[in-house]
């Protein structure tokens, strides 16, 4: 009977799985049919709009700002028109803006994204622009295109699609954009700082608290242009908008007046002032190529203190850790305080050359907010630079004035955090925040004296990472504990309890004081516990050796490192955040990767299969030997 029930359950699960696949296929087909119907309707409607100027804007940077500036200029001179809202630039957004355009509208300005090869084909066909504006060719979506020339080729499709009576508006300061003249036989208006640009800009100034201003010259007429934008790097977007205006018959003076009324777009160098603290929000996206312009704005700005907060960086080549370190070094050169936040934040700690530098790395935005609330004072100028979808750094601002409940980093929403209903919904148990990093402790005392306070500076502190529960002993996550057990056996010393914080062994190896520590906290919360022990016993990062598992190494492999980031290991991440230092020596024990379909959490908390026991036991021995080697190397320095 039991076997029959098990068989019936298995059959039922197969039927349910097949039903879900069929339902998903039907849903996809239905969406496809609906999309095609909407595209056809858009094509037909666009044919009727023969008197409307359709302006398409593309480029690696400045599209949204240029689009808003163009729309403001055309509205002031031509009257009613349409523009795509916000940064919505996908085909479905083109459908909405085109179908919403009526014959009475004099213009329709759309932002078109080239997020991958072929991405412009459908939007350009839907919009059929009569004016094409290209701002800049940068490294956005580099991973999809593999080269800037490929990016330029894709964006050039906008210019190639223009009708013979259309107008191409091209950046004379960008060789790849200027080369697009060869794609279009009609009228071209160039803009830029170059002396041969048809609409030329010069006298560009943007030193905070002053906003961007410049002089624009068109056919012998020069006009002073005052904007509300922050940063000289917005000059090309301003010139692109003015060039579009004059190409469509808008007087230059009218264009300048319209530009002056446009505020910075949300999350694009947009200032927010709270209690005397000025925060520059540049947190919509953060390709590597946009870091330097934002930093240049901060370098030249006038402020009592400058603070830089960096989130997730995108669209770069090479090693991510190296990039984060380089960015940290650049920021430290002009900022009074630098804060990195996110899963890769610990990689930046290598940029911290001096212990006195105000440089912090937090895996959690909540922890970064706790630090900033204590650090920031009136007169500070703060740059928030990150990627909205990955970081939602806007919550750092919201948390300054009200209690934020949602600290999720995986919601995937693109809307503003301020209007999100999840902002007041708790996102899980509150993580422990190491407030000792913000202000010195005012009270507290060491635990039971398993180890006396005030250790010898030559002492070596060896920390084995793992989970303290009995059922986790032979799992991948506890190989650090097992390696320390071997070292304790070699020292012939017993494990003692240090209050509720750790199991400890104290002894010597060739006259070098040794302390072994197995924290009694869950893996992800080890950092604050180890930090308290460091305070109680007065040991430093340079004295420590961490022993832990590594998913990127095959089972049985052992590697030693002198410092580095967390490599995705949440226990190491907790330690680096607690100490705000990455100069921990490491011995990493390879545990391999989970099988297909198995989660990392399940894998690292499941005992090793019997077939791997020999290799794992050998790795424990090798790891113990590597620890001894690191101790020996330290005594020889």
VOGU-3710 file (C-alpha; in Angstrom, 3 decimals, decimal comma):
1> xxxxxxxxxx> 0,000/0,000/0,000  2,792/2,407/0,966  4,637/1,688/-2,301  1,467/2,335/-4,300  0,905/5,659/-2,536  4,513/6,706/-3,210  4,126/5,770/-6,883  0,855/7,698/-7,144  2,473/10,753/-5,543  5,389/10,612/-7,998
11> xxxxxxxxxx> 2,997/10,316/-10,955  0,998/13,251/-9,624  4,126/15,391/-9,348  5,097/14,567/-12,940  1,621/15,459/-14,175  1,706/18,747/-12,234  5,159/19,621/-13,611  4,009/18,929/-17,181  0,881/20,989/-16,628  2,975/23,933/-15,420
21> xxxxxxxxxx> 5,178/23,693/-18,525  2,136/23,641/-20,782  0,577/26,590/-18,930  3,815/28,564/-19,191  4,003/27,826/-22,921  0,411/28,933/-23,472  1,010/32,119/-21,481  4,153/32,911/-23,507  2,306/32,306/-26,778  -0,548/34,556/-25,685
31> xxxxxxxxxx> 1,843/37,345/-24,706  3,593/36,994/-28,049  0,283/37,267/-29,946  -0,721/40,332/-27,896  2,674/41,984/-28,416  2,496/41,457/-32,171  -1,004/42,935/-32,252  0,161/46,030/-30,351  3,171/46,448/-32,622  0,946/46,282/-35,720
41> xxxxxxxxxx> -1,433/48,822/-34,195  1,525/51,125/-33,425  2,836/50,859/-37,001  -0,581/51,831/-38,383  -1,038/54,731/-35,944  2,449/56,101/-36,631  1,624/56,371/-40,369  -1,174/58,823/-39,556  1,136/61,197/-37,676  2,685/62,846/-40,724
51> xxxxxxxxxx> 2,921/66,349/-39,231  4,551/65,347/-35,932  8,329/65,561/-35,507  9,527/62,324/-33,932  12,856/62,756/-32,153  14,779/59,624/-31,171  17,591/59,949/-28,613  20,197/57,271/-28,018  23,700/57,027/-26,580  25,613/55,458/-23,716
61> xxxxxxxxxx> 25,100/58,379/-21,346  22,884/61,434/-21,075  19,888/60,054/-22,996  17,245/60,802/-20,380  18,555/64,275/-19,563  18,925/65,167/-23,257  15,401/63,890/-23,913  13,934/66,034/-21,125  15,870/69,107/-22,260  14,760/68,652/-25,880
71> xxxxxxxxxx> 11,131/68,268/-24,845  11,323/71,449/-22,746  12,800/73,413/-25,669  10,238/72,160/-28,180  7,336/72,727/-25,780  8,342/76,351/-25,273  8,461/77,068/-29,019  6,143/74,553/-30,687  3,497/73,987/-28,022  1,915/70,657/-27,139
81> xxxxxxxxxx> 3,865/67,453/-27,636  4,820/64,124/-26,084  7,894/62,554/-24,534  8,637/59,118/-23,163  8,304/59,185/-19,365  11,292/58,723/-17,073  13,920/56,335/-18,417  11,440/53,993/-20,087  13,136/53,062/-23,359  12,097/49,518/-24,330
91> xxxxxxxxxx> 9,814/48,524/-27,242  6,715/48,353/-25,049  7,474/51,914/-23,927  7,689/53,018/-27,570  4,260/51,477/-28,117  2,745/53,518/-25,287  4,273/56,850/-26,266  3,475/56,500/-29,986  -0,102/55,352/-29,397  -0,531/58,248/-26,982
101> xxxxxxxxxx> 0,565/60,786/-29,599  -2,179/62,656/-31,475  -2,183/64,676/-34,671  -2,353/67,891/-32,646  1,022/67,109/-31,076  3,853/68,996/-32,739  6,558/66,642/-31,499  7,242/63,348/-29,765  10,624/62,805/-28,084  11,628/59,241/-27,256
111> xxxxxxxxxx> 14,637/57,726/-25,516  15,823/54,534/-27,224  18,075/51,982/-25,518  20,683/49,775/-27,178  21,119/47,171/-24,472  22,320/44,444/-26,838  22,892/43,594/-30,524  19,703/44,159/-32,502  18,019/46,065/-29,667  17,378/49,189/-31,770
121> xxxxxxxxxx> 15,660/47,417/-34,655  12,142/47,208/-33,237  12,036/50,576/-31,383  13,294/52,424/-34,462  10,701/50,673/-36,634  7,938/51,596/-34,172  8,934/55,268/-33,740  10,238/56,001/-37,264  12,118/59,099/-36,040  12,554/62,131/-38,278
131> xxxxxxxxxx> 15,304/63,510/-36,016  18,035/61,291/-34,579  20,195/62,407/-31,642  23,274/60,462/-30,505  24,925/61,643/-27,284  27,987/59,495/-26,619  29,493/56,050/-27,110  30,673/54,617/-23,803  31,027/51,255/-22,093  27,393/50,692/-21,063
141> xxxxxxxxxx> 26,341/47,126/-21,941  29,937/46,350/-22,895  29,493/42,732/-21,862  26,755/42,344/-24,479  28,611/44,066/-27,328  32,280/43,196/-26,516  33,588/46,449/-28,051  32,752/50,142/-28,337  32,769/49,870/-32,112  29,971/47,310/-31,868
151> xxxxxxxxxx> 28,059/49,641/-29,554  28,505/52,478/-32,058  27,316/50,260/-34,897  24,107/49,444/-33,031  23,372/53,048/-32,078  24,168/54,146/-35,607  21,017/52,326/-36,754  19,038/55,313/-35,463  20,843/57,632/-37,868  20,690/55,138/-40,738
161> xxxxxxxxxx> 16,888/54,910/-40,344  16,238/58,633/-40,798  14,231/59,758/-43,859  15,988/61,880/-46,464  14,290/64,998/-45,101  15,275/64,235/-41,520  18,060/65,635/-39,360  20,953/63,890/-37,610  22,193/65,569/-34,401  25,717/64,268/-33,697
171> xxxxxxxxxx> 28,348/64,847/-31,012  31,433/66,352/-32,654  33,570/65,537/-29,594  33,042/61,780/-29,918  34,799/60,311/-32,984  32,504/57,278/-33,122  29,400/59,460/-33,060  30,802/61,952/-35,577  31,601/59,075/-37,942  27,859/58,383/-38,190
181> xxxxxxxxxx> 27,648/61,237/-40,706  28,575/58,643/-43,312  25,383/56,709/-42,542  23,052/59,529/-43,567  22,915/61,619/-46,716  20,549/64,240/-45,292  21,136/67,234/-43,063  23,518/66,851/-40,105  23,935/69,291/-37,233  26,996/68,703/-35,065
191> xxxxxxxxxx> 27,423/69,947/-31,514  30,198/69,954/-28,937  33,223/71,821/-27,648  35,205/71,177/-30,830  35,990/74,336/-32,827  34,343/72,921/-35,969  31,058/71,932/-34,294  28,112/73,753/-35,893  26,643/74,440/-32,443  29,666/75,067/-30,260
201> xxxxxxxxxx> 29,966/75,286/-26,516  32,683/76,879/-24,414  33,274/78,559/-21,032  31,877/75,467/-19,299  31,721/75,937/-15,538  30,283/73,779/-12,745  31,771/74,262/-9,277  29,323/73,340/-6,525  27,289/75,043/-5,124  27,037/76,713/-8,519
211> xxxxxxxxxx> 25,255/74,750/-11,236  26,442/74,056/-14,773  26,698/77,054/-17,076  28,224/77,500/-20,519  28,212/79,641/-23,624  26,558/78,274/-26,780  27,306/79,665/-30,242  25,187/79,050/-33,358  25,739/80,800/-36,701  27,598/83,696/-35,077
221> xxxxxxxxxx> 25,150/84,195/-32,202  26,426/83,448/-28,670  24,160/82,951/-25,678  24,933/82,347/-22,009  23,222/79,164/-20,843  22,519/78,676/-17,139  21,247/75,244/-16,106  20,148/73,521/-12,889  22,390/70,528/-13,632  25,331/69,430/-11,468
231> xxxxxxxxxx> 28,603/68,615/-13,210  30,448/69,709/-16,329  29,848/66,283/-17,880  26,255/67,308/-18,633  27,445/69,924/-21,145  27,124/67,511/-24,127  23,479/66,755/-23,212  22,717/70,484/-23,017  24,398/71,156/-26,352  22,594/68,195/-27,957
241> xxxxxxxxxx> 19,249/69,644/-26,859  20,103/73,135/-28,083  21,309/71,707/-31,417  18,036/69,805/-31,814  16,124/72,986/-31,065  17,905/75,195/-33,599  17,706/72,415/-36,205  13,898/72,528/-35,820  13,719/76,317/-35,948  13,831/77,211/-32,252
251> xxxxxxxxxx> 15,794/80,436/-31,609  18,915/79,849/-29,521  17,786/82,323/-26,845  14,473/80,474/-26,468  16,320/77,179/-26,157  18,564/78,612/-23,441  15,547/79,865/-21,481  13,893/76,452/-21,696  17,040/74,625/-20,550  17,242/76,847/-17,471
261> xxxxxxxxxx> 13,892/75,526/-16,257  14,778/71,806/-16,317  15,711/70,216/-12,997  18,135/67,271/-12,757  16,451/63,951/-13,363  16,018/61,759/-10,284  19,108/59,694/-9,547  21,309/61,529/-12,066  23,439/63,999/-10,133  20,290/65,313/-8,457
271> xxxxxxxxxx> 20,865/67,257/-5,199  18,798/66,594/-2,077  19,299/68,820/0,983  18,353/67,547/4,453  19,264/69,249/7,733  22,131/71,098/6,067  23,537/67,913/4,487  23,657/67,999/0,682  23,349/64,613/-1,006  24,047/64,293/-4,720
281> xxxxxxxxxx> 22,036/61,339/-5,989  23,809/59,659/-8,883  22,427/56,268/-7,958  20,407/55,275/-11,026  23,241/53,421/-12,730  26,996/53,171/-12,322  28,929/51,944/-15,363  32,642/52,325/-14,749  32,835/55,119/-17,332  30,507/57,314/-15,227
291> xxxxxxxxxx> 32,658/57,200/-12,082  35,283/59,737/-13,138  32,794/62,504/-14,185  31,032/62,206/-10,823  34,372/62,249/-8,992  35,501/65,304/-10,965  32,386/67,120/-9,775  33,265/66,240/-6,174  36,928/67,239/-6,560  36,055/70,757/-7,669
301> xxxxxxxxxx> 33,111/71,216/-5,289  33,317/73,582/-2,328  32,176/71,922/0,903  33,340/71,586/4,502  33,603/67,779/4,124  33,205/65,487/1,136  31,747/62,000/1,506  31,559/59,365/-1,234  29,258/56,350/-0,998  29,790/53,684/-3,677
311> xxxxxxxxxx> 27,422/50,808/-4,456  27,448/48,338/-7,341  29,664/49,218/-10,320  28,858/47,763/-13,738  30,174/47,478/-17,293  33,888/47,093/-16,705  36,532/44,736/-18,015  38,933/42,684/-15,950  39,028/41,724/-12,301  36,206/43,233/-10,223
321> xxxxxxxxxx> 38,276/43,411/-7,035  40,951/45,456/-8,769  38,353/47,871/-10,139  36,822/48,456/-6,717  40,260/49,071/-5,214  41,108/51,566/-7,969  37,839/53,411/-7,403  38,499/53,470/-3,661  41,959/54,932/-4,181  40,584/57,646/-6,476
331> xxxxxxxxxx> 37,911/58,562/-3,934  40,334/58,683/-1,009  42,446/61,217/-2,902  39,784/63,930/-2,454  37,130/62,670/-0,013  37,128/62,974/3,763  35,152/59,737/4,037  34,623/56,846/1,618  31,972/54,166/2,100  31,487/51,093/-0,073
341> xxxxxxxxxx> 28,289/49,100/0,252  27,096/45,819/-1,253  28,269/42,236/-1,724  31,582/43,343/-3,281  32,319/46,103/-0,793  35,007/44,185/1,095  37,122/44,015/-2,065  37,657/47,776/-1,784  39,371/47,578/1,621  42,767/47,141/-0,032
351> xxxxxxxxxx> 42,521/50,815/-1,026  42,776/51,734/2,655  46,502/52,402/3,029  46,396/54,224/6,363  44,625/52,912/9,449  43,435/56,463/10,190  41,646/56,803/6,841  37,877/57,173/7,142  37,189/54,256/4,816  34,366/51,782/5,435
361> xxxxxxxxxx> 32,956/48,740/3,642  29,523/47,323/4,467  27,819/44,343/2,891  24,471/45,643/4,145  22,892/48,964/3,191  21,283/48,989/6,636  24,709/48,899/8,321  25,988/51,647/6,024  22,965/53,762/6,953  23,649/53,278/10,668
371> xxxxxxxxxx> 27,221/54,463/10,158  26,265/57,460/8,000  23,550/58,650/10,379  26,213/58,923/13,096  28,906/60,405/10,854  27,158/63,030/8,713  26,812/66,638/9,900  25,501/69,874/8,413  27,778/71,205/5,671  28,717/67,764/4,320
381> xxxxxxxxxx> 28,515/67,114/0,582  27,692/63,462/-0,088  27,845/61,640/-3,422  25,696/58,515/-3,743  26,966/56,494/-6,697  25,434/53,108/-7,428  22,959/51,071/-9,447  19,323/51,501/-8,451  18,189/47,998/-9,380  21,012/46,395/-7,381
391> xxxxxxxxxx> 21,425/48,823/-4,476  18,345/51,025/-3,929  20,669/53,565/-2,289  17,841/56,094/-2,078  16,947/54,399/1,210  20,037/56,002/2,770  18,309/59,359/2,304  14,904/58,154/3,445  16,470/56,641/6,577  17,843/60,042/7,585
401> xxxxxxxxxx> 14,324/61,388/8,118  12,200/58,344/8,922  12,584/54,702/9,904  13,075/52,440/6,896  11,694/48,935/7,378  12,578/47,310/4,051  16,274/46,703/3,488  15,934/44,086/0,766  18,528/44,127/-2,000  16,795/41,629/-4,278
411> xxxxxxxxxx> 13,364/43,102/-5,010  14,325/43,964/-8,616  11,961/46,941/-8,671  12,825/50,001/-10,732  10,432/52,448/-9,084  11,509/55,075/-6,585  11,931/53,692/-3,071  9,999/56,668/-1,679  6,772/55,548/-3,376  7,303/51,817/-2,833
421> xxxxxxxxxx> 4,792/50,164/-0,524  7,519/47,810/0,752  9,409/50,695/2,385  7,375/50,286/5,566  7,304/46,467/5,466  10,009/44,736/7,554  12,296/42,660/5,311  13,327/40,067/7,896  15,042/39,932/11,276  17,214/42,883/12,057
431> xxxxxxxxxx> 20,883/42,160/11,468  23,344/42,856/14,262  25,162/46,099/13,584  28,636/46,602/14,999  28,086/49,996/16,622  31,618/49,910/18,038  32,736/50,929/14,542  30,689/54,114/14,904  31,471/55,152/18,470  33,596/53,690/21,281
441> xxxxxxxxxx> 31,835/51,349/23,726  30,680/53,055/26,897  30,378/49,964/29,036  30,917/46,208/29,079  33,504/43,836/30,399  35,416/40,812/29,120  33,936/37,365/29,536  35,437/34,584/31,667  39,206/34,530/31,534  39,905/31,629/29,201
451> xxxxxxxxxx> 42,454/34,063/27,802  43,928/36,959/29,722  43,518/40,453/28,290  46,517/42,260/26,873  48,050/39,511/24,713  51,657/39,524/23,641  51,973/41,391/20,320  53,806/38,383/18,903  50,820/36,104/19,554  49,163/34,486/16,543
461> xxxxxxxxxx> 45,355/34,248/16,549  44,047/31,377/14,422  40,307/31,524/13,731  38,454/28,523/12,354  35,169/29,406/10,651  32,171/27,143/11,009  28,759/26,705/12,560  28,662/25,655/16,238  25,697/23,243/15,979  26,558/19,577/16,602
471> xxxxxxxxxx> 24,955/18,418/13,363  27,244/20,583/11,242  30,550/18,937/12,216  31,357/17,145/8,959  29,891/19,679/6,523  31,806/21,837/4,014  31,116/24,940/6,085  32,946/23,455/9,082  36,269/22,448/7,563  37,844/25,429/9,366
481> xxxxxxxxxx> 36,785/23,967/12,706  38,169/20,542/11,835  41,537/21,956/10,790  41,803/23,774/14,132  40,947/20,536/15,954  44,058/18,994/14,385  46,217/21,944/15,449  44,847/21,673/19,000  45,795/17,963/19,028  49,330/18,822/17,915
491> xxxxxxxxxx> 49,556/21,405/20,717  48,112/18,867/23,216  45,924/21,560/24,711  42,209/21,371/25,638  39,410/23,554/24,300  38,095/26,043/26,892  34,952/28,162/26,782  35,222/31,946/26,519  31,780/32,843/27,880  29,170/32,375/25,158
501> xxxxxxxxxx> 31,475/33,738/22,469  33,967/31,047/21,522  35,849/27,844/22,187  39,503/28,670/22,764  42,878/26,894/22,957  45,890/28,769/24,282  49,432/27,513/23,993  52,764/27,910/22,182  54,460/26,668/19,051  58,258/26,982/19,081
511> xxxxxxxxxx> 57,950/29,739/21,725  55,350/31,657/19,687  52,120/32,308/21,678  49,193/30,704/19,840  45,455/31,101/20,380  42,936/28,983/18,494  39,398/30,345/18,260  36,176/28,650/17,150  33,457/31,339/17,435  30,155/30,087/18,854
521> xxxxxxxxxx> 28,097/32,338/16,579  26,367/31,287/13,353  28,667/31,625/10,372  27,137/34,856/9,041  27,433/36,579/12,448  31,017/35,657/13,306  32,413/39,141/12,677  30,937/41,007/15,664  31,904/38,143/18,010  35,513/38,118/16,822
531> xxxxxxxxxx> 35,620/41,903/17,034  34,533/41,759/20,707  37,255/39,204/21,421  39,806/41,467/19,750  38,700/44,323/21,978  38,794/42,178/25,098  42,174/40,600/24,374  43,789/43,506/22,509  44,858/41,669/19,369  45,090/43,151/15,871
541> xxxxxxxxxx> 44,205/42,055/12,370  47,850/41,491/11,440  48,070/38,793/14,136  45,163/36,755/12,718  44,914/33,776/10,383  41,463/32,754/9,131  40,839/29,114/8,176  37,683/28,541/6,120  36,016/26,719/3,244  36,150/27,889/-0,369
551> xxxxxxxxxx> 33,611/26,876/-3,004  35,893/27,972/-5,841  38,556/25,401/-4,974  38,078/21,675/-5,725  37,561/19,308/-2,811  40,876/18,702/-1,051  42,741/21,714/-2,474  44,291/24,160/0,020  45,476/27,714/-0,678  47,009/30,424/1,491
561> xxxxxxxxxx> 46,590/34,170/0,954  48,010/37,141/2,805  44,908/39,369/2,377  41,918/39,918/0,096  38,158/40,317/-0,180  35,520/37,925/1,044  35,194/35,979/-2,213  31,472/35,606/-1,539  32,013/33,839/1,804  29,486/35,347/4,217
571> xxxxxxxxxx> 31,493/34,467/7,323  34,592/36,198/5,953  32,397/39,098/4,815  31,074/39,466/8,371  34,642/39,595/9,735  35,914/42,111/7,193  32,939/44,364/7,843  33,370/44,142/11,613  37,083/45,051/11,481  36,911/47,272/8,361
581> xxxxxxxxxx> 40,183/45,713/7,293  41,105/42,990/4,804  44,657/42,300/5,989  43,766/38,914/7,461  45,982/36,041/6,419  43,875/33,147/5,095  44,084/29,409/4,666  41,296/28,307/2,333  40,142/24,699/2,066  38,460/23,666/-1,157
591> xxxxxxxxxx> 35,000/22,123/-0,846  33,930/22,189/-4,501  30,601/23,248/-5,990  27,056/22,026/-5,325  25,514/19,628/-7,794  23,069/20,941/-10,396  19,822/22,039/-8,772  21,276/22,091/-5,246  21,463/25,439/-3,470  24,751/26,654/-2,024
601> xxxxxxxxxx> 23,197/26,851/1,448  22,030/23,248/1,306  25,398/22,100/-0,027  27,617/23,736/2,607  25,387/22,506/5,440  25,155/18,882/4,224  27,813/16,358/5,396  30,431/15,321/2,854  29,617/12,039/1,073  31,699/9,083/2,157
611> xxxxxxxxxx> 33,580/9,045/-1,151  35,154/12,421/-0,271  36,126/11,655/3,327  39,731/10,724/2,522  40,336/13,849/0,429  38,724/16,082/3,044  40,744/14,553/5,901  43,927/15,098/3,910  42,909/18,713/3,298  42,495/19,248/7,045
621> xxxxxxxxxx> 46,070/18,046/7,568  47,386/20,211/4,735  45,525/23,247/6,075  47,060/22,713/9,525  50,509/22,512/7,872  49,853/25,759/5,940  48,896/27,523/9,162  52,187/26,413/10,687  54,018/27,740/7,621  52,322/31,128/7,973
631> xxxxxxx> 53,307/31,247/11,650  56,896/30,409/10,743  56,957/33,083/8,029  55,668/35,624/10,542  58,431/34,864/13,039  61,070/35,309/10,322  59,906/38,803/9,354
//
